[in-house]
Amino acid sequence: MDEDTQPATAGQTSLRSDSALSRRRLVHTYERGEFTVVELRGEIDLSTIEEVGAGVSAVTESPGALVVVDLRPAQFFDCAA
């Protein structure tokens, strides 16, 4: 279970939005020396491209940003993405 989610009791819904949880699972960033590594995880397709794009854009906005996109954790990468 993600650290951000808590078990729901009967009739209770999660306090986090689905899109926020999906983004956290799909895009993971960390620093490696002078580079920012962006790992894309899970299934990347037309339905998730907005979330992935927002995560990648947040890292690449800075002029001169050195970014590595790691696709190894992705289980599926659709050509539309």
Secondary structure as UniProt FT lines:
FT   TURN            3..4
FT   TURN            10..11
FT   HELIX           18..26
FT   STRAND          27..32
FT   TURN            33..34
FT   STRAND          35..40
FT   STRAND          42..44
FT   TURN            46..48
FT   HELIX           49..60
FT   TURN            63..64
FT   STRAND          67..70
FT   TURN            72..73
FT   STRAND          74..77
FT   TURN            79..80
//
